[in-house]
Amino acid sequence: MSNDKIFVSRRNVIRGSAASIGAGALAGCSGGDQEATNTGTGNGDTVQQVTQNIPDSLVEQAREEGTVVFASTTDAPALNNDVIPAFEEAYPWAEVNGQALAPGDVTNKVQTEYQTGNVTFDAVTNTRGTMAPLTGSDGPLRQFAEDGAVMEYVGNLMNYPESMYDVESRYWMPKTTYPLAVMYNTDNLSREEAPSSYEALADDEWDGRLAFDRPQLLGLSGGLFASLYGVWDESKWEEVMQGIADNNPMTTQSSSNAYRAVVQGQRDVAPATLLTNIRQGIEEDSPIEAYFLEPATALNAPTYITKDAPHPAMGELVCRFWASFAAAEAFKNTERMLAHPAAQSHYFQGAVPNDVTLRPVAFDTPSFFSEPGTWEDRFAEYFG
């Protein structure tokens, strides 16, 4: 695919077929056999109900524990109004304590609780990039997990694309995925004037007109820029990063802040924005348009089961439920895509154009996750 702009219009972003990150029918997470059939074609056809097939033994163990405490990067209204009620509908006997936290806070709390021996969370959700600092700069999350903070998952993730879970060690499991798009303010720019490639962000015309979250936080912009590192040679990457830095971008503590800066007209373009933010903004009639550039990426937000948790069976039950089709509609109501392509094509038709192929953030740059300290330092050289 060329770097030509692929625009998501205000009309079409609400409905249409999400690009598949992989193929196969959606399957519920379980330790037993799975049965799942996707009869949808991506054009609005129905998707048959999926057999979740969570083992009865796990449900009984969870019922005995009764309570689950988890942390999630999902905002509090969505968590309390949609996500938790969906779990409680499936398991009405459960007492659920879900806490909405910022990505960095999830990481810090998991690490602190493990190191102090005072584990309160049974499960957590976080983005892969943000969980990576659990390792420091010495090794991947897997090594830290083997030391004790999160536990290995042994259930069956059959029919999930391999990019959606930790195939080798199974220390994280699929939940939701967040396509990254370029957003611009339509009061300040036309489509033809918006950047036509990621390289164009280094051009002088964008001086003082860009906004994105601080790359060294290893969030959206960090993941995007690391993805470009795997696509380009190092000299080109360094040249573009320096050019972007020389354009005096507004760097924020979160991608949401960058999004708001563009919506409010303080800046013209946000190159790393969650499609969910954009869809909500369009529905609120904000002056924004979104489109995709190559490579088009998506940020995974998996789940982790904490070790030494007070309610380990409940923690596992929550994680398995989130990876199942039964949770897809609840996430859809919060403008979040379940990681599995079958759910995406059913619930988010047209959100991503059919000719756009989404790949996981840093798909060809594994060091973004295995050596987060190195990437923090690398980004700090440019964006201080």
Order of alpha helices (4+ residues) and beta strands (2+ residues): beta-alpha-beta-alpha-beta-alpha-beta-alpha-alpha-beta-beta-alpha-alpha-beta-alpha-beta-alpha-beta-beta-alpha-alpha-beta-alpha-beta-alpha-alpha
